[in-house]
Amino acid sequence: MVVLPEGPEGFEVEYVDVDRVRRRVGLAECWTERFGRLPPVRTVRTYAGQRSVTRQYWAATTRGPLLCESHLERHHAMLMDFDPLVTGLSAQPFRLFWPSRRGRRGHVPDFFARRVGGEGMVVDVRPDDRIEPDDAEAFAATARACELAGWRFERVGVVDAVLLANVKWLAGYRHSRYDLLELRQALLEVFAAPEELFAGAGRVGDRLAVLPVLYHLLWRQFLHVDLGKAPLGPHSVVRRTGGAW
């Protein structure tokens, strides 16, 4: 049975601040820190025979790289980057310490996201079938610390294959270089009413020039398509959302 601290005084947090100074403080002293913009608390190194693959993901939200320890972490970094409610995003944001029966334990969550309205969200990535007892304790401790700090905690696993494939495609157009003002305005007008993807793009101009801008608008979610229903294609129905640019 895992016994966790009842109050914030039982938890400590180690992190690297905006001045690259490493700090270790009580939970109550840092829960207003801008973890969604801070550098990682640790360096992830590769080694021979490791099961996971260390890769970076360039996030449009922060216009910088996120260090991911596996393909699955990279997938979730991309999904959070795709979420228009996420305004800040960092990887390996802090190391949480708490007392256990075996002494003081520590855990580094995979991501910290700051959402519209200021809500903080801590995310750990681990499939259901890969959770060992130590992992379960670490996730329970992190969830408790988040509850005390007023943050949300999520443990996420495997991503739906159709959704993943569609968001991967749109992520190729996440950079602002695909935001061309004239084509953007024309596309928003054309898709004010639901229209098939290729048909609507053809109404604006040469599809080779128009489609990258259309995909960027889908990435930014100023245009909408049901990405979890079927693979994105010429006949996918696209419509304008109510978001303001």
FENKALIN-V675255 format. One record per pair of residues at least 12 apart in sequence whose ideal C-beta (glycine too) atoms are under 7 Angstrom apart, sorted by the first residue. I is the first residue (numbers start at 0). J is the second residue. Records with the same first field share a line. If there is no record, write none. Layout:
I = J / J
//
This chain:
1 = 136 / 139
3 = 97 / 139 / 140 / 143
4 = 97 / 98
6 = 147
7 = 25 / 26 / 27 / 147
8 = 25
9 = 97 / 98
10 = 26 / 95 / 96 / 97 / 144
11 = 23 / 24 / 25 / 26 / 96
12 = 24 / 26 / 29 / 93 / 95
13 = 40 / 93 / 94
14 = 29 / 32 / 34 / 37 / 40 / 92 / 93
15 = 37 / 38 / 40
16 = 37
17 = 37
19 = 38
26 = 144 / 147 / 148
30 = 148 / 149
33 = 87
34 = 89 / 92 / 93 / 111 / 119
35 = 87 / 88 / 89 / 111 / 112 / 113
36 = 61 / 87 / 89
37 = 89 / 92
39 = 66 / 90 / 91
40 = 91 / 92 / 93 / 94 / 107
41 = 91 / 107
43 = 66 / 68 / 91
51 = 68 / 69
52 = 69 / 70
53 = 68
54 = 67 / 73
55 = 67
56 = 73 / 76 / 77
58 = 76 / 80 / 88
59 = 80 / 173 / 174
60 = 80 / 85 / 86 / 88
61 = 87 / 88
65 = 88 / 90
66 = 90 / 91
67 = 90
71 = 124
72 = 109 / 124
74 = 158 / 163
75 = 122 / 124 / 155
76 = 90 / 110
77 = 166 / 170
78 = 158 / 166
79 = 110 / 112
81 = 166 / 218
83 = 220
84 = 114 / 115
85 = 112 / 114
86 = 113 / 114 / 115
87 = 112 / 113
88 = 110 / 112
89 = 110 / 111
90 = 109 / 110
91 = 107
92 = 108 / 110 / 111
94 = 107
95 = 140 / 141 / 144
97 = 140
99 = 136
106 = 137 / 140 / 141
108 = 121 / 122 / 123 / 141
109 = 122 / 123 / 124
110 = 122
118 = 151
119 = 150
120 = 150 / 151 / 153
121 = 141 / 145 / 150 / 152
122 = 153 / 155
123 = 138 / 141 / 154
124 = 155
125 = 154 / 156
126 = 156 / 157
127 = 156
138 = 154
159 = 227
161 = 227 / 229 / 230
162 = 226 / 227
164 = 230
165 = 226 / 230 / 231
166 = 226
168 = 231
169 = 214 / 217 / 218
170 = 218
172 = 211 / 214 / 215 / 218
173 = 218
177 = 211 / 212 / 215
178 = 215
179 = 212
182 = 203 / 209 / 212
183 = 212 / 216
185 = 203
186 = 203 / 212 / 213 / 216 / 222
187 = 221 / 239
189 = 202 / 203
190 = 222 / 237 / 238 / 239
191 = 239
193 = 236 / 238
194 = 237
195 = 233 / 234 / 235 / 236
196 = 233 / 235 / 237
197 = 233
199 = 237
200 = 213
220 = 240 / 242
221 = 240 / 242 / 244
222 = 237 / 239 / 240
223 = 238 / 240
224 = 236 / 237
//
